[in-house]
Amino acid sequence: MTSVFDSNGKNIPCTVIEAGPCVVTQVRTEEKDGYAAVQLAYDEKKEKHTSAALQGHFKKANTTPKRKLVEFPNDFKKELRLGDTLTVNDILDPSLIDWVDVTGISKGKGFQGVVKRHGFSGVGGQSHGQHNRLRAPGSLGASSWPSRVFKGKKMAGRMGGESKSSESSGNKNYPREQFSSGKRFCSRCHRFLCNIGGLAVWKFQYIK
């Protein structure tokens, strides 16, 4: 994360997202494929680490090998052709979009107890003979009936490492000079997207 200052001197926390440039490597049509979609490629990749089939795929688009290939519905305003390059300003229209949703994989925390994983308070005091029970889950609630633990019971287990979505937050009153590409996000050099606030993902990963 980083921060930027608005015209009033307020320090605004934000997360910098590199969102392009993306190259159109395939265009699917209703006549040929049965649906309309566009395949975008991002992030440079060495040719020696690319399979021969993918090398031919990228040569058709007259571009270098890329690491990430993602297909999107063809809802773009302008007609896209093979080899076209898209930037942040081509995808996000500042006059129509106030916020964006960002989805990625959260940080893996490993096996965690109920206090960290679910916010339990623990058993509490140590009086009346309690010993080493401060972070214990307590009773699970099952007795002779149903003699089992219901599925979905909040217990200790693996935490993090799952898909999480974050809606960008911010104030619509931020000046357009500082956030030139939108009211709740800003674009720099047609590549970077500054999402107001933090994201529940680990650094240097692909997000959507």
CYANA upper distance limits for C-alpha pairs under 8 A (distance plus 0.5 A):
  1 MET  CA     13 PRO  CA      7.62
  1 MET  CA     14 CYS  CA      6.31
  1 MET  CA     15 THR  CA      5.02
  1 MET  CA     16 VAL  CA      7.03
  1 MET  CA    198 GLY  CA      7.43
  2 THR  CA     13 PRO  CA      6.45
  2 THR  CA     14 CYS  CA      6.06
  2 THR  CA     15 THR  CA      6.64
  2 THR  CA     16 VAL  CA      7.73
  3 SER  CA     11 ASN  CA      6.84
  3 SER  CA     12 ILE  CA      5.80
  3 SER  CA     13 PRO  CA      4.78
  3 SER  CA     14 CYS  CA      5.93
  3 SER  CA     15 THR  CA      8.45
  4 VAL  CA     11 ASN  CA      6.27
  4 VAL  CA     12 ILE  CA      5.82
  4 VAL  CA     13 PRO  CA      7.16
  4 VAL  CA     14 CYS  CA      7.93
  5 PHE  CA      9 GLY  CA      6.01
  5 PHE  CA     10 LYS  CA      5.91
  5 PHE  CA     11 ASN  CA      5.17
  5 PHE  CA     12 ILE  CA      6.49
  5 PHE  CA    178 GLN  CA      8.44
  6 ASP  CA     10 LYS  CA      6.05
  6 ASP  CA     11 ASN  CA      7.38
  6 ASP  CA     12 ILE  CA      7.88
  6 ASP  CA    174 TYR  CA      7.47
  6 ASP  CA    175 PRO  CA      7.53
  6 ASP  CA    178 GLN  CA      6.59
  7 SER  CA    175 PRO  CA      7.58
  7 SER  CA    178 GLN  CA      7.99
 12 ILE  CA    196 ILE  CA      7.83
 12 ILE  CA    197 GLY  CA      8.41
 13 PRO  CA    196 ILE  CA      6.70
 13 PRO  CA    197 GLY  CA      5.85
 13 PRO  CA    198 GLY  CA      8.08
 14 CYS  CA    194 CYS  CA      6.33
 14 CYS  CA    195 ASN  CA      5.78
 14 CYS  CA    196 ILE  CA      4.81
 14 CYS  CA    197 GLY  CA      5.09
 14 CYS  CA    198 GLY  CA      6.78
 15 THR  CA    194 CYS  CA      6.00
 15 THR  CA    195 ASN  CA      5.56
 15 THR  CA    196 ILE  CA      6.96
 15 THR  CA    197 GLY  CA      6.75
 15 THR  CA    198 GLY  CA      6.25
 15 THR  CA    199 LEU  CA      7.66
 16 VAL  CA    192 PHE  CA      6.95
 16 VAL  CA    193 LEU  CA      6.28
 16 VAL  CA    194 CYS  CA      5.09
 16 VAL  CA    195 ASN  CA      6.86
 17 ILE  CA    192 PHE  CA      5.95
 17 ILE  CA    193 LEU  CA      5.38
 17 ILE  CA    194 CYS  CA      6.61
 17 ILE  CA    195 ASN  CA      7.71
 18 GLU  CA    191 ARG  CA      6.20
 18 GLU  CA    192 PHE  CA      4.96
 18 GLU  CA    193 LEU  CA      6.71
 19 ALA  CA     87 THR  CA      7.70
 19 ALA  CA     88 VAL  CA      6.67
 19 ALA  CA    191 ARG  CA      5.92
 19 ALA  CA    192 PHE  CA      6.12
 19 ALA  CA    193 LEU  CA      6.91
 20 GLY  CA     42 TYR  CA      7.25
 20 GLY  CA     86 LEU  CA      7.47
 20 GLY  CA     87 THR  CA      5.91
 20 GLY  CA     88 VAL  CA      7.08
 20 GLY  CA    190 HIS  CA      8.26
 20 GLY  CA    191 ARG  CA      5.60
 20 GLY  CA    192 PHE  CA      7.96
 21 PRO  CA     42 TYR  CA      7.50
 21 PRO  CA     85 THR  CA      6.80
 21 PRO  CA     86 LEU  CA      6.07
 21 PRO  CA     87 THR  CA      5.39
 21 PRO  CA     88 VAL  CA      8.08
 21 PRO  CA    190 HIS  CA      8.35
 21 PRO  CA    191 ARG  CA      6.66
 22 CYS  CA     40 LEU  CA      6.37
 22 CYS  CA     41 ALA  CA      5.96
 22 CYS  CA     42 TYR  CA      5.56
 22 CYS  CA     85 THR  CA      6.06
 22 CYS  CA     86 LEU  CA      5.60
 22 CYS  CA     87 THR  CA      7.08
 23 VAL  CA     40 LEU  CA      5.95
 23 VAL  CA     41 ALA  CA      5.68
 23 VAL  CA     42 TYR  CA      7.21
 23 VAL  CA     63 THR  CA      8.18
 23 VAL  CA     83 GLY  CA      6.47
 23 VAL  CA     84 ASP  CA      6.24
 23 VAL  CA     85 THR  CA      5.03
 23 VAL  CA     86 LEU  CA      6.79
 24 VAL  CA     38 VAL  CA      7.40
 24 VAL  CA     39 GLN  CA      6.32
 24 VAL  CA     40 LEU  CA      5.22
 24 VAL  CA     41 ALA  CA      6.93
 24 VAL  CA     61 ALA  CA      7.69
 24 VAL  CA     80 LEU  CA      7.98
 24 VAL  CA     81 ARG  CA      7.44
 24 VAL  CA     82 LEU  CA      5.92
 24 VAL  CA     83 GLY  CA      5.62
 24 VAL  CA     84 ASP  CA      5.82
 24 VAL  CA     85 THR  CA      6.84
 24 VAL  CA     86 LEU  CA      8.22
 25 THR  CA     38 VAL  CA      8.39
 25 THR  CA     39 GLN  CA      6.17
 25 THR  CA     40 LEU  CA      6.37
 25 THR  CA     41 ALA  CA      6.89
 25 THR  CA     57 HIS  CA      7.96
 25 THR  CA     58 PHE  CA      6.98
 25 THR  CA     60 LYS  CA      8.18
 25 THR  CA     61 ALA  CA      5.76
 25 THR  CA     82 LEU  CA      6.22
 25 THR  CA     83 GLY  CA      6.53
 26 GLN  CA     38 VAL  CA      6.47
 26 GLN  CA     39 GLN  CA      5.46
 26 GLN  CA     40 LEU  CA      7.86
 26 GLN  CA     61 ALA  CA      8.03
 26 GLN  CA     82 LEU  CA      6.51
 27 VAL  CA     36 ALA  CA      8.18
 27 VAL  CA     37 ALA  CA      6.64
 27 VAL  CA     38 VAL  CA      5.22
 27 VAL  CA     39 GLN  CA      6.81
 27 VAL  CA     80 LEU  CA      8.18
 27 VAL  CA     81 ARG  CA      7.42
 27 VAL  CA     82 LEU  CA      7.12
 28 ARG  CA     32 LYS  CA      7.64
 28 ARG  CA     33 ASP  CA      6.42
 28 ARG  CA     35 TYR  CA      7.16
 28 ARG  CA     36 ALA  CA      5.70
 28 ARG  CA     37 ALA  CA      5.49
 28 ARG  CA     38 VAL  CA      6.59
 29 THR  CA     33 ASP  CA      6.06
 29 THR  CA     34 GLY  CA      7.04
 29 THR  CA     35 TYR  CA      6.10
 29 THR  CA     36 ALA  CA      5.00
 29 THR  CA     37 ALA  CA      7.28
 30 GLU  CA     34 GLY  CA      4.73
 30 GLU  CA     35 TYR  CA      4.88
 30 GLU  CA     36 ALA  CA      5.89
 31 GLU  CA     35 TYR  CA      8.27
 36 ALA  CA     73 PRO  CA      6.82
 36 ALA  CA     74 ASN  CA      6.06
 37 ALA  CA     71 GLU  CA      7.06
 37 ALA  CA     72 PHE  CA      6.04
 37 ALA  CA     73 PRO  CA      4.81
 37 ALA  CA     74 ASN  CA      4.90
 38 VAL  CA     71 GLU  CA      6.07
 38 VAL  CA     72 PHE  CA      5.83
 38 VAL  CA     73 PRO  CA      6.72
 38 VAL  CA     74 ASN  CA      6.06
 38 VAL  CA     80 LEU  CA      8.47
 39 GLN  CA     69 LEU  CA      7.17
 39 GLN  CA     70 VAL  CA      6.08
 39 GLN  CA     71 GLU  CA      4.66
 39 GLN  CA     72 PHE  CA      6.74
 40 LEU  CA     69 LEU  CA      6.28
 40 LEU  CA     70 VAL  CA      5.98
 40 LEU  CA     71 GLU  CA      6.69
 40 LEU  CA     72 PHE  CA      8.13
 41 ALA  CA     66 LYS  CA      6.42
 41 ALA  CA     67 ARG  CA      7.80
 41 ALA  CA     68 LYS  CA      6.05
 41 ALA  CA     69 LEU  CA      5.10
 41 ALA  CA     70 VAL  CA      7.09
 42 TYR  CA     66 LYS  CA      6.05
 42 TYR  CA     67 ARG  CA      6.77
 42 TYR  CA     68 LYS  CA      5.75
 42 TYR  CA     69 LEU  CA      7.24
 43 ASP  CA     66 LYS  CA      5.77
 43 ASP  CA     67 ARG  CA      5.90
 43 ASP  CA     68 LYS  CA      6.95
 44 GLU  CA     64 THR  CA      7.68
 44 GLU  CA     65 PRO  CA      6.70
 44 GLU  CA     66 LYS  CA      5.16
 44 GLU  CA     67 ARG  CA      6.60
 45 LYS  CA     49 HIS  CA      7.68
 45 LYS  CA     50 THR  CA      7.93
 45 LYS  CA     64 THR  CA      8.23
 45 LYS  CA     65 PRO  CA      5.84
 45 LYS  CA     66 LYS  CA      5.44
 45 LYS  CA     67 ARG  CA      5.98
 46 LYS  CA     50 THR  CA      7.26
 46 LYS  CA     65 PRO  CA      7.22
 47 GLU  CA     55 GLN  CA      7.86
 47 GLU  CA     64 THR  CA      8.35
 47 GLU  CA     65 PRO  CA      6.67
 50 THR  CA     54 LEU  CA      6.92
 50 THR  CA     55 GLN  CA      6.87
 50 THR  CA     65 PRO  CA      7.47
 51 SER  CA     55 GLN  CA      6.71
 52 ALA  CA     56 GLY  CA      6.86
 53 ALA  CA     57 HIS  CA      6.85
 54 LEU  CA     58 PHE  CA      6.68
 54 LEU  CA     65 PRO  CA      8.10
 55 GLN  CA     59 LYS  CA      6.68
 55 GLN  CA     65 PRO  CA      6.95
 56 GLY  CA     60 LYS  CA      6.90
 57 HIS  CA     61 ALA  CA      7.58
 58 PHE  CA     62 ASN  CA      6.79
 58 PHE  CA     63 THR  CA      6.10
 58 PHE  CA     64 THR  CA      6.81
 58 PHE  CA     65 PRO  CA      6.46
 59 LYS  CA     63 THR  CA      6.42
 59 LYS  CA     64 THR  CA      7.77
 60 LYS  CA     82 LEU  CA      8.41
 61 ALA  CA     82 LEU  CA      5.88
 61 ALA  CA     83 GLY  CA      5.01
 62 ASN  CA     83 GLY  CA      6.56
 63 THR  CA     83 GLY  CA      7.38
 76 PHE  CA     80 LEU  CA      8.34
 76 PHE  CA     91 ILE  CA      8.03
 80 LEU  CA     84 ASP  CA      7.03
 86 LEU  CA     90 ASP  CA      6.39
 86 LEU  CA     91 ILE  CA      7.78
 87 THR  CA     91 ILE  CA      7.28
 87 THR  CA    190 HIS  CA      6.14
 87 THR  CA    191 ARG  CA      6.65
 88 VAL  CA     92 LEU  CA      6.53
 88 VAL  CA    187 SER  CA      7.52
 88 VAL  CA    190 HIS  CA      6.01
 88 VAL  CA    191 ARG  CA      6.45
 88 VAL  CA    192 PHE  CA      7.75
 88 VAL  CA    193 LEU  CA      7.80
 89 ASN  CA     93 ASP  CA      6.99
 89 ASN  CA    181 SER  CA      7.65
 89 ASN  CA    187 SER  CA      8.05
 89 ASN  CA    190 HIS  CA      6.80
 92 LEU  CA     97 ILE  CA      7.37
 92 LEU  CA    181 SER  CA      8.41
 93 ASP  CA     97 ILE  CA      6.56
 93 ASP  CA    181 SER  CA      8.08
 93 ASP  CA    182 GLY  CA      8.15
 94 PRO  CA     98 ASP  CA      7.72
 94 PRO  CA    181 SER  CA      5.70
 94 PRO  CA    182 GLY  CA      4.77
 94 PRO  CA    183 LYS  CA      7.71
 95 SER  CA    182 GLY  CA      7.62
 97 ILE  CA    182 GLY  CA      7.47
 97 ILE  CA    183 LYS  CA      8.47
 98 ASP  CA    172 LYS  CA      8.40
 98 ASP  CA    182 GLY  CA      6.90
 98 ASP  CA    183 LYS  CA      6.05
 98 ASP  CA    184 ARG  CA      6.26
 98 ASP  CA    185 PHE  CA      8.42
 99 TRP  CA    167 GLU  CA      7.74
 99 TRP  CA    168 SER  CA      6.34
 99 TRP  CA    169 SER  CA      7.86
 99 TRP  CA    183 LYS  CA      8.11
 99 TRP  CA    184 ARG  CA      6.15
 99 TRP  CA    185 PHE  CA      7.61
100 VAL  CA    167 GLU  CA      6.68
100 VAL  CA    168 SER  CA      6.31
101 ASP  CA    165 SER  CA      7.13
101 ASP  CA    166 SER  CA      6.21
101 ASP  CA    167 GLU  CA      5.02
101 ASP  CA    168 SER  CA      6.76
102 VAL  CA    165 SER  CA      5.99
102 VAL  CA    166 SER  CA      5.68
102 VAL  CA    167 GLU  CA      6.84
102 VAL  CA    168 SER  CA      8.02
102 VAL  CA    199 LEU  CA      8.26
102 VAL  CA    207 ILE  CA      7.17
102 VAL  CA    208 LYS  CA      6.18
103 THR  CA    163 SER  CA      7.25
103 THR  CA    164 LYS  CA      6.02
103 THR  CA    165 SER  CA      4.68
103 THR  CA    166 SER  CA      6.83
103 THR  CA    207 ILE  CA      6.14
103 THR  CA    208 LYS  CA      5.72
104 GLY  CA    163 SER  CA      5.98
104 GLY  CA    164 LYS  CA      6.07
104 GLY  CA    165 SER  CA      7.07
104 GLY  CA    200 ALA  CA      8.11
104 GLY  CA    201 VAL  CA      6.26
104 GLY  CA    205 GLN  CA      8.24
104 GLY  CA    206 TYR  CA      7.50
104 GLY  CA    207 ILE  CA      5.24
104 GLY  CA    208 LYS  CA      7.12
105 ILE  CA    161 GLY  CA      6.23
105 ILE  CA    162 GLU  CA      5.64
105 ILE  CA    163 SER  CA      5.04
105 ILE  CA    164 LYS  CA      6.48
105 ILE  CA    200 ALA  CA      8.23
105 ILE  CA    201 VAL  CA      5.93
105 ILE  CA    202 TRP  CA      7.60
105 ILE  CA    207 ILE  CA      8.32
106 SER  CA    160 GLY  CA      6.09
106 SER  CA    161 GLY  CA      5.48
106 SER  CA    162 GLU  CA      6.06
106 SER  CA    163 SER  CA      6.79
106 SER  CA    164 LYS  CA      6.62
106 SER  CA    200 ALA  CA      5.94
106 SER  CA    201 VAL  CA      4.65
106 SER  CA    202 TRP  CA      6.49
107 LYS  CA    160 GLY  CA      5.96
107 LYS  CA    161 GLY  CA      5.90
107 LYS  CA    162 GLU  CA      8.48
107 LYS  CA    200 ALA  CA      7.87
107 LYS  CA    201 VAL  CA      6.25
107 LYS  CA    202 TRP  CA      5.71
108 GLY  CA    159 MET  CA      6.85
108 GLY  CA    160 GLY  CA      4.75
108 GLY  CA    161 GLY  CA      4.80
108 GLY  CA    162 GLU  CA      8.40
109 LYS  CA    158 ARG  CA      7.72
109 LYS  CA    159 MET  CA      5.73
109 LYS  CA    160 GLY  CA      5.88
109 LYS  CA    161 GLY  CA      7.93
110 GLY  CA    157 GLY  CA      8.46
110 GLY  CA    158 ARG  CA      5.73
110 GLY  CA    159 MET  CA      6.11
110 GLY  CA    160 GLY  CA      7.69
111 PHE  CA    156 ALA  CA      7.71
111 PHE  CA    157 GLY  CA      5.53
111 PHE  CA    158 ARG  CA      4.66
111 PHE  CA    159 MET  CA      6.59
112 GLN  CA    116 LYS  CA      6.91
112 GLN  CA    117 ARG  CA      6.47
112 GLN  CA    156 ALA  CA      6.27
112 GLN  CA    157 GLY  CA      6.07
112 GLN  CA    158 ARG  CA      6.56
112 GLN  CA    159 MET  CA      6.74
113 GLY  CA    117 ARG  CA      6.42
113 GLY  CA    135 ARG  CA      8.17
113 GLY  CA    136 ALA  CA      8.46
113 GLY  CA    155 MET  CA      7.77
113 GLY  CA    156 ALA  CA      4.87
113 GLY  CA    157 GLY  CA      7.15
114 VAL  CA    118 HIS  CA      5.72
114 VAL  CA    119 GLY  CA      7.04
114 VAL  CA    120 PHE  CA      6.29
114 VAL  CA    135 ARG  CA      7.99
114 VAL  CA    136 ALA  CA      7.94
114 VAL  CA    137 PRO  CA      6.64
114 VAL  CA    154 LYS  CA      7.78
114 VAL  CA    155 MET  CA      6.15
114 VAL  CA    156 ALA  CA      5.43
115 VAL  CA    119 GLY  CA      5.14
115 VAL  CA    120 PHE  CA      4.85
115 VAL  CA    121 SER  CA      6.76
115 VAL  CA    122 GLY  CA      7.08
115 VAL  CA    135 ARG  CA      6.73
115 VAL  CA    136 ALA  CA      8.50
115 VAL  CA    137 PRO  CA      8.37
116 LYS  CA    120 PHE  CA      7.91
117 ARG  CA    156 ALA  CA      7.49
117 ARG  CA    157 GLY  CA      8.31
117 ARG  CA    159 MET  CA      6.97
118 HIS  CA    154 LYS  CA      7.49
118 HIS  CA    155 MET  CA      8.45
120 PHE  CA    135 ARG  CA      8.49
120 PHE  CA    137 PRO  CA      7.91
121 SER  CA    135 ARG  CA      7.86
122 GLY  CA    133 ARG  CA      7.79
122 GLY  CA    134 LEU  CA      5.62
122 GLY  CA    135 ARG  CA      4.93
122 GLY  CA    136 ALA  CA      6.11
122 GLY  CA    137 PRO  CA      6.85
122 GLY  CA    138 GLY  CA      8.12
123 VAL  CA    133 ARG  CA      6.46
123 VAL  CA    134 LEU  CA      5.74
123 VAL  CA    135 ARG  CA      7.05
123 VAL  CA    136 ALA  CA      6.80
123 VAL  CA    137 PRO  CA      7.77
123 VAL  CA    138 GLY  CA      7.02
124 GLY  CA    133 ARG  CA      8.29
124 GLY  CA    134 LEU  CA      6.29
125 GLY  CA    130 GLN  CA      8.23
125 GLY  CA    134 LEU  CA      7.89
126 GLN  CA    130 GLN  CA      5.45
126 GLN  CA    131 HIS  CA      6.81
126 GLN  CA    133 ARG  CA      8.27
126 GLN  CA    134 LEU  CA      8.24
137 PRO  CA    155 MET  CA      7.65
140 LEU  CA    149 VAL  CA      7.78
142 ALA  CA    146 PRO  CA      6.75
142 ALA  CA    147 SER  CA      6.37
142 ALA  CA    148 ARG  CA      6.72
142 ALA  CA    149 VAL  CA      6.88
143 SER  CA    147 SER  CA      6.09
143 SER  CA    148 ARG  CA      8.46
149 VAL  CA    153 LYS  CA      7.62
164 LYS  CA    200 ALA  CA      7.13
164 LYS  CA    201 VAL  CA      7.97
165 SER  CA    200 ALA  CA      8.05
166 SER  CA    199 LEU  CA      6.64
166 SER  CA    200 ALA  CA      7.32
168 SER  CA    184 ARG  CA      7.71
168 SER  CA    195 ASN  CA      6.52
168 SER  CA    196 ILE  CA      6.33
168 SER  CA    197 GLY  CA      7.31
169 SER  CA    184 ARG  CA      7.33
169 SER  CA    195 ASN  CA      8.37
169 SER  CA    196 ILE  CA      6.11
169 SER  CA    197 GLY  CA      6.87
170 GLY  CA    184 ARG  CA      5.99
170 GLY  CA    196 ILE  CA      6.18
170 GLY  CA    197 GLY  CA      7.98
171 ASN  CA    183 LYS  CA      8.01
171 ASN  CA    184 ARG  CA      7.15
172 LYS  CA    183 LYS  CA      5.88
172 LYS  CA    184 ARG  CA      6.95
173 ASN  CA    183 LYS  CA      8.03
174 TYR  CA    178 GLN  CA      7.97
174 TYR  CA    179 PHE  CA      7.67
174 TYR  CA    183 LYS  CA      7.14
174 TYR  CA    184 ARG  CA      8.33
175 PRO  CA    179 PHE  CA      6.93
175 PRO  CA    183 LYS  CA      8.31
176 ARG  CA    180 SER  CA      5.44
176 ARG  CA    181 SER  CA      8.15
176 ARG  CA    182 GLY  CA      7.61
176 ARG  CA    183 LYS  CA      7.36
178 GLN  CA    186 CYS  CA      7.87
179 PHE  CA    183 LYS  CA      6.86
179 PHE  CA    184 ARG  CA      7.79
179 PHE  CA    185 PHE  CA      6.55
179 PHE  CA    186 CYS  CA      4.75
179 PHE  CA    187 SER  CA      7.57
180 SER  CA    186 CYS  CA      6.03
180 SER  CA    187 SER  CA      6.95
181 SER  CA    185 PHE  CA      7.07
181 SER  CA    186 CYS  CA      5.26
181 SER  CA    187 SER  CA      5.67
182 GLY  CA    186 CYS  CA      6.29
182 GLY  CA    187 SER  CA      8.48
184 ARG  CA    195 ASN  CA      7.73
184 ARG  CA    196 ILE  CA      6.95
185 PHE  CA    193 LEU  CA      7.04
185 PHE  CA    194 CYS  CA      5.81
185 PHE  CA    195 ASN  CA      5.73
185 PHE  CA    196 ILE  CA      6.76
186 CYS  CA    192 PHE  CA      8.45
186 CYS  CA    193 LEU  CA      6.20
186 CYS  CA    194 CYS  CA      5.66
186 CYS  CA    195 ASN  CA      7.86
187 SER  CA    191 ARG  CA      7.50
187 SER  CA    192 PHE  CA      5.97
187 SER  CA    193 LEU  CA      5.42
187 SER  CA    194 CYS  CA      7.01
188 ARG  CA    192 PHE  CA      5.69
188 ARG  CA    193 LEU  CA      7.34
201 VAL  CA    205 GLN  CA      8.36
